[in-house]
């Protein structure tokens, strides 16, 4: 693993490791149970161990983190993370969704490729990993979150002393890159999937161009047509939406009204379609002559009626805050809807956060990340889906980027991964990840075709993770 080897006393005196989280004591004997070793790490609490397929073990843990890493002796909060333990002789994959952490065991693609361990971290401010009280402007920054990851690495690297790789999809991929920018030597490489990089927030023409080229002209016309027809039937659908909300105890306080929530849902259906669907599903787009029942069912299936309710938004408020504060947020023009929209130009990240949160956008944050990737980044692997709208503004390699790769999986959506690339690209990317992790192709975990052995109980969660956590 590429990181500075510090003397134990020096590490213990570092800001952020004094107090809440310390360095584990001398290396335990080989026969010491991994649970005992974890419980011996200062600041780490083993909350639960769940049964999982052998030879793995799965733990839900928490770590005591400073609310403000600039004041490491101040207030603290508990941050959840999980551990899929394979063995201390295997590499570690530091994974994040960028949102909540799932409370079940799963393997990300890099974990399968290196036959490794996996830590999955819950992003700060996603409940229950939220300080109380919370100072959003000071505490919900990409640097604070990166420092959370840094302290987790420091706390556990004495147990897991082999190479570390970081990874994540979408916002999780973004989070992994931010961690590398501020702590480049914590891990030996980063695999970021479908991660957007909105360098200049108010310049979103790339997204508009994307929607004029993706798929076939017939499919694009069908998607435009169902949006137009839905807004033409606004009065009927508003009444239907309100009735559904009343029956299901849903409210629209954050967005502001059922009418605004409905328009924002219609605005987002084309984006959601390409994010999660295959081009073959274009045949299922309802025509303008379709019944209201058919259009309504399609809107729910593609976008989700719950998505713009208070209850549906609640879990994503930290994301919308970050998008309004540092990350940026795509705003597409939708010219075909201009005459039918009541709230044109209002479908922004700020519309999905409570009114008492008023972030002031920091335009330099993503410019700094972009400059680091292009001029100082190393051992970075980016994978995008050719039909995924989030890839319209991707991370780009630059003249100073070293030992890094960048790919687009043709026809893939927001679930693009290394396995969906062309065979030669898959081979090259896989070899890079394994080289960074310090392993050769793990024969024990490979099938006869050379692909990682598929373990249904650990590997069937990928699509569910994508739809649950990626917006």
C-alpha positions as CSV (number, residue, x, y, z in Angstrom):
1,X,0.0,0.0,0.0
2,X,1.3,3.4,-0.9
3,X,1.1,5.5,2.2
4,X,3.5,7.1,4.7
5,X,4.7,4.7,7.3
6,X,4.5,6.6,10.5
7,X,5.8,5.7,13.9
8,X,3.1,4.7,16.3
9,X,3.6,7.7,18.6
10,X,3.6,10.1,15.7
11,X,0.3,8.7,14.4
12,X,-1.3,8.9,17.9
13,X,-0.4,12.5,18.1
14,X,-1.9,13.5,14.7
15,X,-5.0,15.7,14.8
16,X,-8.1,13.6,14.6
17,X,-6.6,10.5,16.1
18,X,-6.2,11.8,19.6
19,X,-9.3,11.1,21.6
20,X,-12.2,9.5,19.7
21,X,-10.2,7.3,17.3
22,X,-6.8,5.9,18.1
23,X,-4.4,3.4,16.6
24,X,-4.9,-0.2,17.4
25,X,-2.3,-1.8,19.7
26,X,0.4,-4.2,18.6
27,X,-0.6,-6.7,15.9
28,X,-2.7,-9.4,17.3
29,X,-1.6,-13.0,17.1
30,X,-2.7,-14.8,14.0
31,X,-5.3,-16.9,15.9
32,X,-7.1,-13.8,17.3
33,X,-10.6,-13.6,16.0
34,X,-11.3,-10.7,13.6
35,X,-14.2,-9.5,15.7
36,X,-11.9,-9.2,18.7
37,X,-9.4,-7.3,16.7
38,X,-12.0,-4.9,15.4
39,X,-13.4,-4.3,19.0
40,X,-9.8,-3.5,20.1
41,X,-9.6,-0.6,17.7
42,X,-10.1,2.7,19.6
43,X,-13.2,4.5,18.5
44,X,-14.7,1.5,16.5
45,X,-17.8,-0.3,17.8
46,X,-19.0,-3.6,16.4
47,X,-22.8,-3.1,16.3
48,X,-23.7,-6.4,14.7
49,X,-22.4,-9.5,12.9
50,X,-24.7,-11.1,10.3
51,X,-24.4,-14.6,8.9
52,X,-22.9,-14.7,5.4
53,X,-21.6,-17.3,3.0
54,X,-18.2,-18.7,3.9
55,X,-15.3,-17.8,3.9
56,X,-16.7,-14.3,4.4
57,X,-17.8,-12.6,7.6
58,X,-20.0,-9.5,7.7
59,X,-20.1,-6.8,10.4
60,X,-22.0,-3.5,10.8
61,X,-19.8,-1.1,12.7
62,X,-19.5,2.5,13.7
63,X,-16.6,4.8,14.3
64,X,-16.5,8.0,16.4
65,X,-15.8,10.9,14.2
66,X,-15.3,14.6,15.0
67,X,-18.3,16.7,13.9
68,X,-15.7,19.2,12.6
69,X,-12.3,17.8,11.6
70,X,-10.9,21.3,12.1
71,X,-11.7,20.9,15.7
72,X,-10.8,17.3,16.4
73,X,-11.3,17.7,20.2
74,X,-14.8,19.1,19.8
75,X,-18.2,17.3,19.5
76,X,-18.4,13.9,17.9
77,X,-20.9,11.7,16.1
78,X,-21.1,8.0,15.2
79,X,-20.6,7.1,11.5
80,X,-21.8,3.8,10.3
81,X,-19.8,1.5,8.0
82,X,-19.8,-2.2,7.2
83,X,-17.1,-4.7,6.7
84,X,-17.1,-7.8,4.5
85,X,-14.2,-9.7,5.8
86,X,-12.3,-12.1,3.5
87,X,-9.0,-12.3,5.3
88,X,-6.2,-10.0,6.5
89,X,-4.0,-11.5,3.8
90,X,-6.2,-10.0,1.1
91,X,-6.5,-6.5,-0.3
92,X,-9.1,-4.0,1.1
93,X,-11.7,-2.2,-1.1
94,X,-12.9,1.0,0.4
95,X,-16.4,1.4,-1.0
96,X,-19.1,4.1,-0.6
97,X,-22.5,4.7,-2.1
98,X,-22.1,8.4,-1.3
99,X,-25.4,8.1,0.6
100,X,-26.6,5.6,3.3
101,X,-24.8,2.3,3.7
102,X,-26.8,-0.9,3.0
103,X,-27.3,-3.1,6.1
104,X,-26.5,-6.3,4.2
105,X,-23.5,-7.9,2.7
106,X,-22.6,-7.3,-1.0
107,X,-19.5,-7.2,-3.2
108,X,-18.6,-4.3,-5.5
109,X,-17.0,-5.2,-8.8
110,X,-13.4,-4.4,-7.6
111,X,-13.9,-6.6,-4.5
112,X,-14.7,-9.5,-6.8
113,X,-11.9,-8.7,-9.1
114,X,-9.3,-8.8,-6.4
115,X,-11.0,-11.4,-4.1
116,X,-10.7,-8.9,-1.3
117,X,-12.2,-7.5,1.8
118,X,-14.7,-4.6,1.6
119,X,-15.5,-1.6,3.8
120,X,-18.6,0.3,2.8
121,X,-19.0,3.7,4.4
122,X,-22.1,5.8,5.1
123,X,-21.7,9.4,4.0
124,X,-21.8,11.9,6.9
125,X,-25.3,13.6,7.3
126,X,-27.1,10.6,5.9
127,X,-29.0,9.3,8.8
128,X,-28.2,7.9,11.3
129,X,-24.7,9.2,10.6
130,X,-25.6,12.8,11.2
131,X,-24.3,15.2,13.9
132,X,-27.0,16.7,16.2
133,X,-27.1,19.6,16.1
134,X,-25.8,19.8,12.5
135,X,-24.0,22.8,11.0
136,X,-24.5,22.1,7.3
137,X,-22.3,24.8,5.9
138,X,-19.3,24.0,8.0
139,X,-19.7,20.2,8.4
140,X,-21.2,19.0,5.1
141,X,-18.2,19.6,2.8
142,X,-16.3,17.2,0.5
143,X,-13.2,17.8,2.7
144,X,-14.9,16.8,5.9
145,X,-16.3,13.7,4.3
146,X,-12.9,12.8,2.8
147,X,-11.4,13.2,6.2
148,X,-13.9,10.8,7.6
149,X,-12.6,8.2,5.1
150,X,-9.0,9.1,5.9
151,X,-9.6,8.3,9.6
152,X,-11.3,5.0,8.8
153,X,-8.2,4.0,6.8
154,X,-5.9,5.0,9.6
155,X,-7.9,3.2,12.1
156,X,-8.0,-0.2,10.2
157,X,-4.9,-0.3,8.1
158,X,-2.9,-2.0,10.9
159,X,-5.4,-4.9,10.7
160,X,-5.7,-4.8,6.9
161,X,-2.1,-4.1,5.9
162,X,-2.3,-5.2,2.3
163,X,-3.1,-2.8,-0.6
164,X,-6.2,-0.7,-0.5
165,X,-8.4,0.3,-3.5
166,X,-11.3,2.8,-3.3
167,X,-14.5,2.6,-5.4
168,X,-18.0,3.8,-5.7
169,X,-20.8,4.3,-8.2
170,X,-22.3,7.7,-9.2
171,X,-22.1,9.9,-6.1
172,X,-20.1,7.2,-4.5
173,X,-17.5,7.4,-7.3
174,X,-17.4,11.2,-6.9
175,X,-16.8,10.7,-3.2
176,X,-13.9,8.3,-3.8
177,X,-12.2,10.8,-6.1
178,X,-12.7,13.6,-3.5
179,X,-11.1,11.4,-0.9
180,X,-8.1,10.8,-3.2
181,X,-7.7,14.5,-3.9
182,X,-7.2,15.4,-0.2
183,X,-5.5,12.1,0.9
184,X,-3.9,10.7,-2.3
185,X,-1.8,8.1,-0.5
186,X,-4.6,6.5,1.6
187,X,-5.3,4.0,-1.2
188,X,-3.3,2.6,-4.1
189,X,-6.0,3.2,-6.8
190,X,-9.5,4.3,-7.3
191,X,-12.3,2.9,-9.5
192,X,-15.0,5.4,-10.1
193,X,-18.1,4.3,-11.9
194,X,-20.5,6.6,-13.8
195,X,-19.3,9.6,-11.7
196,X,-20.3,13.0,-13.0
197,X,-18.0,16.0,-12.7
198,X,-19.9,19.3,-13.0
199,X,-16.9,21.6,-13.2
200,X,-18.9,24.8,-14.1
201,X,-22.3,24.5,-12.5
202,X,-24.1,27.0,-14.7
203,X,-22.9,25.5,-18.0
204,X,-25.0,22.4,-18.6
205,X,-25.3,22.4,-22.4
206,X,-23.6,19.0,-22.6
207,X,-26.7,17.5,-21.1
208,X,-28.9,19.1,-23.6
209,X,-26.7,17.8,-26.4
210,X,-26.8,14.3,-24.9
211,X,-30.6,14.2,-25.1
212,X,-30.5,15.1,-28.8
213,X,-28.2,12.1,-29.6
214,X,-28.9,9.3,-27.2
215,X,-30.8,6.3,-28.6
216,X,-32.8,6.5,-31.8
217,X,-34.8,9.5,-33.1
218,X,-37.9,7.4,-32.7
219,X,-37.2,6.7,-29.1
220,X,-36.4,10.3,-28.3
221,X,-39.6,11.4,-30.0
222,X,-41.7,8.9,-28.0
223,X,-40.2,10.2,-24.8
224,X,-40.8,13.8,-25.7
225,X,-44.3,12.9,-26.7
226,X,-45.3,11.2,-23.4
227,X,-44.0,14.2,-21.5
228,X,-46.0,16.6,-23.5
229,X,-49.1,14.5,-23.2
230,X,-48.7,14.2,-19.4
231,X,-48.5,17.9,-19.0
232,X,-51.5,18.4,-21.2
233,X,-53.4,16.2,-18.8
234,X,-52.0,18.1,-15.8
235,X,-55.4,18.8,-14.1
236,X,-56.4,15.1,-14.3
237,X,-53.0,13.9,-13.1
238,X,-52.7,16.5,-10.3
239,X,-56.0,15.2,-8.9
240,X,-54.9,11.6,-9.2
241,X,-51.5,12.4,-7.6
242,X,-53.2,14.2,-4.6
243,X,-55.6,11.2,-4.1
244,X,-52.6,8.8,-4.2
245,X,-50.7,11.0,-1.7
246,X,-53.6,11.2,0.7
247,X,-54.2,7.5,0.5
248,X,-50.5,6.8,1.1
249,X,-50.0,9.5,3.7
250,X,-47.6,11.5,1.5
251,X,-47.1,15.3,1.5
252,X,-45.4,17.9,-0.8
253,X,-44.2,20.5,1.7
254,X,-40.5,20.6,0.5
255,X,-41.3,20.8,-3.3
256,X,-44.2,23.1,-2.5
257,X,-47.3,21.7,-4.1
258,X,-48.7,18.6,-5.8
259,X,-48.7,20.5,-9.1
260,X,-45.0,21.4,-8.8
261,X,-44.1,17.9,-7.8
262,X,-46.0,16.5,-10.8
263,X,-44.3,18.9,-13.2
264,X,-40.9,18.0,-11.8
265,X,-41.7,14.3,-12.1
266,X,-42.6,14.8,-15.8
267,X,-39.4,16.8,-16.3
268,X,-37.3,14.0,-15.0
269,X,-38.8,11.0,-16.8
270,X,-36.6,11.1,-19.8
271,X,-33.5,11.4,-17.7
272,X,-34.7,8.5,-15.4
273,X,-35.5,6.4,-18.5
274,X,-32.0,6.6,-19.9
275,X,-30.4,6.3,-16.5
276,X,-32.0,3.0,-15.6
277,X,-33.5,1.5,-18.8
278,X,-32.1,-0.2,-21.9
279,X,-32.8,1.1,-25.4
280,X,-34.9,-2.0,-26.0
281,X,-37.4,-0.6,-23.5
282,X,-38.3,2.2,-25.8
283,X,-41.1,0.1,-27.2
284,X,-42.8,0.4,-23.9
285,X,-43.1,4.2,-23.9
286,X,-46.8,5.0,-24.1
287,X,-47.9,7.0,-27.2
288,X,-49.8,10.2,-26.9
289,X,-53.0,8.3,-27.6
290,X,-52.5,6.0,-24.5
291,X,-55.0,6.0,-21.7
292,X,-54.3,8.0,-18.6
293,X,-53.9,4.8,-16.7
294,X,-51.1,3.6,-19.0
295,X,-49.3,7.0,-18.8
296,X,-49.7,7.1,-15.1
297,X,-48.3,3.6,-14.6
298,X,-45.4,4.4,-16.9
299,X,-44.5,7.6,-14.9
300,X,-44.6,5.6,-11.7
301,X,-42.4,2.8,-13.1
302,X,-39.8,5.1,-14.7
303,X,-39.6,8.0,-12.2
304,X,-41.6,6.9,-9.1
305,X,-44.6,8.7,-7.6
306,X,-42.9,8.8,-4.2
307,X,-39.7,10.5,-5.4
308,X,-40.9,14.1,-5.1
309,X,-42.9,13.7,-1.9
310,X,-41.5,14.8,1.4
311,X,-41.1,11.2,2.4
312,X,-39.3,10.3,-0.8
313,X,-37.0,13.3,-0.6
314,X,-36.1,13.1,3.0
315,X,-33.3,10.5,2.7
316,X,-31.7,12.5,-0.1
317,X,-31.7,16.0,1.4
318,X,-27.9,15.8,2.2
319,X,-27.3,15.1,-1.5
320,X,-29.4,18.0,-2.7
321,X,-27.7,20.2,-0.2
322,X,-24.3,19.2,-1.4
323,X,-25.4,19.7,-5.0
324,X,-26.5,23.2,-4.1
325,X,-23.3,23.9,-2.1
326,X,-20.3,22.3,-3.9
327,X,-21.1,19.5,-6.3
328,X,-23.3,21.3,-8.8
329,X,-26.5,20.0,-10.3
330,X,-27.6,19.5,-14.0
331,X,-30.3,21.8,-15.3
332,X,-31.7,20.8,-18.7
333,X,-33.7,23.1,-20.9
334,X,-36.4,20.8,-22.2
335,X,-37.5,23.1,-25.0
336,X,-40.4,20.9,-26.1
337,X,-42.0,21.5,-22.7
338,X,-41.5,25.2,-22.4
339,X,-45.1,26.3,-23.2
340,X,-46.6,23.7,-20.9
341,X,-44.4,24.2,-17.8
342,X,-45.7,26.3,-14.8
343,X,-42.3,26.3,-13.0
344,X,-39.8,26.6,-15.8
345,X,-36.2,26.9,-14.5
346,X,-37.2,26.0,-11.0
347,X,-36.3,22.2,-11.2
348,X,-33.0,22.7,-9.3
349,X,-31.3,21.0,-6.4
350,X,-32.4,23.9,-4.1
351,X,-36.1,22.9,-4.7
352,X,-35.5,19.6,-3.0
353,X,-34.2,20.9,0.4
354,X,-36.2,22.5,3.3
355,X,-36.4,26.2,3.1
356,X,-34.5,26.7,6.3
357,X,-31.4,25.3,4.6
358,X,-29.9,28.0,2.3
359,X,-26.6,26.9,0.8
360,X,-24.4,29.4,-0.9
361,X,-22.8,27.7,-3.9
362,X,-19.0,27.3,-3.8
363,X,-17.8,27.4,-7.4
364,X,-14.2,26.6,-6.7
365,X,-14.7,23.2,-5.1
366,X,-15.2,21.3,-8.4
367,X,-12.6,23.4,-10.2
368,X,-10.1,22.3,-7.6
369,X,-11.1,18.6,-8.0
370,X,-10.9,18.9,-11.8
371,X,-7.4,20.4,-11.7
372,X,-6.2,17.7,-9.3
373,X,-7.4,14.9,-11.6
374,X,-5.9,16.4,-14.7
375,X,-2.6,17.5,-13.3
376,X,-1.9,15.3,-10.3
377,X,-4.2,12.3,-10.4
378,X,-2.7,8.8,-10.6
379,X,-4.1,5.3,-10.6
380,X,-7.6,6.4,-11.5
381,X,-10.1,4.3,-13.5
382,X,-13.3,5.9,-14.8
383,X,-16.1,3.8,-16.3
384,X,-19.2,5.4,-17.9
385,X,-22.3,4.2,-19.7
386,X,-22.8,5.4,-23.3
387,X,-26.5,5.9,-22.7
388,X,-26.3,7.3,-19.2
389,X,-27.1,11.0,-18.9
390,X,-24.8,11.4,-15.9
391,X,-21.9,10.7,-18.2
392,X,-22.5,13.9,-20.3
393,X,-20.2,15.8,-17.9
394,X,-17.7,13.2,-16.8
395,X,-14.3,13.4,-15.1
396,X,-11.6,13.7,-17.7
397,X,-7.9,12.7,-17.6
398,X,-5.4,15.4,-18.3
399,X,-1.7,16.0,-19.1
400,X,-0.6,15.3,-15.6
401,X,-2.7,12.2,-14.9
402,X,-0.6,9.1,-14.5
403,X,-1.3,5.4,-14.8
404,X,-5.0,5.9,-15.3
405,X,-7.7,4.7,-17.6
406,X,-11.0,6.1,-18.9
407,X,-13.7,4.0,-20.7
408,X,-17.3,4.2,-22.0
409,X,-19.4,1.1,-22.1
410,X,-21.4,1.4,-25.4
411,X,-25.1,1.3,-24.8
412,X,-24.8,0.9,-21.1
413,X,-26.8,2.9,-18.6
414,X,-26.0,4.0,-15.0
415,X,-25.1,0.5,-14.2
416,X,-22.0,0.5,-16.4
417,X,-19.1,-1.5,-15.1
418,X,-15.8,-3.1,-16.2
419,X,-17.6,-6.3,-17.2
420,X,-19.7,-4.4,-19.8
421,X,-16.7,-2.9,-21.7
422,X,-15.2,-4.4,-24.8
423,X,-13.3,-7.7,-24.0
424,X,-9.9,-6.1,-24.5
425,X,-10.9,-3.1,-22.4
426,X,-12.2,-5.4,-19.7
427,X,-8.9,-7.3,-19.6
428,X,-6.8,-4.1,-19.5
429,X,-9.0,-2.5,-16.7
430,X,-9.1,-5.7,-14.7
431,X,-5.3,-6.1,-14.9
432,X,-4.9,-2.5,-13.7
433,X,-7.1,-3.0,-10.7
434,X,-5.4,-6.2,-9.7
435,X,-2.0,-4.6,-10.2
436,X,-2.9,-1.6,-8.0
437,X,-4.2,-4.1,-5.4
438,X,-1.0,-6.0,-5.5
439,X,-2.5,-9.3,-6.6
440,X,-2.4,-11.5,-9.7
441,X,-5.7,-12.8,-11.1
442,X,-7.1,-14.7,-8.0
443,X,-7.5,-18.2,-9.5
444,X,-9.5,-19.4,-6.6
445,X,-12.2,-16.8,-7.3
446,X,-12.3,-17.1,-11.1
447,X,-14.5,-19.3,-13.2
448,X,-13.3,-21.3,-16.1
449,X,-13.9,-18.4,-18.4
450,X,-11.6,-16.1,-16.3
451,X,-14.5,-14.1,-14.9
452,X,-14.9,-13.7,-11.1
453,X,-17.0,-16.4,-9.5
454,X,-20.5,-15.2,-9.0
455,X,-21.9,-15.6,-5.5
456,X,-25.6,-14.8,-5.7
457,X,-26.0,-13.9,-2.0
458,X,-23.3,-11.2,-2.3
459,X,-23.5,-10.2,-6.0
460,X,-27.3,-9.9,-6.7
461,X,-27.6,-6.5,-5.0
462,X,-26.0,-4.4,-7.7
463,X,-29.2,-3.2,-9.5
464,X,-31.0,-2.6,-6.2
465,X,-28.1,-0.5,-5.0
466,X,-28.1,1.5,-8.2
467,X,-31.7,2.3,-8.0
468,X,-31.8,2.9,-4.3
469,X,-28.8,5.2,-3.9
470,X,-28.0,6.8,-7.3
471,X,-29.9,9.9,-8.4
